[in-house]
Amino acid sequence: MKQSDAALAFIRELCLEHCEEASHLWILRRKAVQSPRYGLADLLELDNRLEAHVDALRVQARTCGDLCKESLENGHAGEYFRPLS
């Protein structure tokens, strides 16, 4: 079944949102690991949130992967965390 242009645009926007959130959470987690204000429970919460966004990216790996590659090419900080395996 071929997806409509509207559906593809929606999926692309959703992928972009998940990519941006994963990037932000990765940066936040990286800082939190070194901060005495964050405990293990806080890190676990960040890990769970990050994992949820990465899982969402995996669902539409083709579309989301292309979008993440574009972000890498544009040099956005945090996108260097490669959410797709």
C-alpha positions in Angstrom: 0.0 0.0 0.0 1.4 3.4 -1.0 1.3 6.1 1.5 -0.2 9.5 0.6 1.9 12.6 0.5 0.1 13.9 3.6 0.9 10.7 5.5 4.6 10.9 4.4 4.8 14.5 5.5 3.2 13.6 8.9 5.7 10.8 9.4 8.6 13.0 8.4 7.5 15.7 11.0 7.1 13.0 13.6 10.6 11.6 12.8 12.0 15.1 13.1 10.4 15.6 16.5 11.7 12.3 17.8 15.2 13.0 16.4 15.3 16.4 18.0 14.1 15.0 21.4 16.6 12.1 21.3 19.3 14.6 20.5 18.3 16.9 23.4 18.0 14.0 25.8 21.3 12.6 24.9 23.0 16.0 25.6 21.1 16.3 28.8 22.0 12.7 29.9 25.7 13.3 29.0 25.7 16.3 31.3 23.7 14.6 34.0 26.1 11.7 34.3 28.8 14.1 35.5 26.5 16.1 37.7 26.3 15.4 41.5 22.6 16.7 41.3 21.5 13.6 39.4 21.0 10.3 41.1 20.6 6.8 39.5 16.8 7.2 39.5 17.2 10.4 37.5 19.5 8.8 35.0 17.1 5.9 34.6 14.3 8.2 33.8 16.4 10.0 31.2 17.5 6.6 29.7 13.8 5.5 29.5 12.8 8.7 27.8 15.7 8.5 25.4 15.0 4.8 24.6 11.3 5.7 23.8 12.4 8.2 21.2 15.0 5.9 19.7 12.4 3.1 19.5 10.0 5.5 17.7 12.8 6.3 15.2 13.4 2.6 14.6 9.7 2.1 13.7 10.2 4.3 10.6 13.9 3.6 10.1 14.1 4.5 6.4 12.4 7.9 6.8 13.9 8.7 10.2 17.3 7.5 9.2 17.4 9.9 6.2 16.3 12.7 8.4 19.0 11.9 11.1 21.6 11.8 8.3 20.6 15.2 7.1 21.0 16.5 10.7 24.5 15.0 10.9 25.4 16.7 7.6 24.2 20.0 8.9 26.4 19.6 12.0 23.7 19.9 14.7 25.1 19.2 18.1 23.7 16.1 19.7 22.8 14.5 16.4 26.2 12.9 16.6 24.5 10.5 19.0 23.5 8.0 16.4 20.0 6.8 17.4 19.7 4.2 14.7 21.7 1.0 14.8 
